[in-house]
Amino acid sequence: MKNIVIGLFSFMLMFYGCGNTFRVFHDMDPEADFDQYQTYSFLDWTEGNRKVITGMERERIRTAFARELEKRGLDYGEDGADINVQVTVYFREARRPMYSYYYPDFYNYMERALSVDIFEGATRKHIWHSAAVGEVGRTPEERAEELPEQVRSMFEAFPVGRQQE
């Protein structure tokens, strides 16, 4: 009996020691010629994002995306950019089961989906999508610390291969 309790306790420590996790999804237009794109611009935030995300956090998010685009050789261009980037953030309360020795219980947490959609500037054709979905920190400082890794993971499959460090 003592071994079971120790085993369950060890499993729970291992499970919660992993920190916040997220899943990344990608989709792209196979006909798009990503080698032709050299400049990018950002589309405005949605009305919903302007209401639920502070200006400081929106700026952190946009900066993280700009850094990843520029690492891949793209330059910021306000008007007439080759691609337009739409960043959207969704939040929802989520829960997952956690089992104690005596009864099942639930762990409630905040889940965020950070999404980026890229459109050709000239045609407005949707050519690339990526999203990172998972648990996020509750404070702005925790979210700011996690953000660069999430955005970097989202761009791992970005087809522009001129990544620069």
Buried (B, 14 or more C-beta within 10 A) or exposed (E): EEEEEEEEEEEBEEEEEEEBEBEBEBEBBEEBEBEEBBBBBBEEBBEEBEEEBEEEBBEBBBEBBBBBBEBBEBEEBEEEBBBBBBBBBBEEEBEEEEEEEEEEEEEEBBBBBBBBBBBBBEEEEBBBBBBBBBBBBEEEEEBBEBBBEBBBBBBEEBBBEEEEE
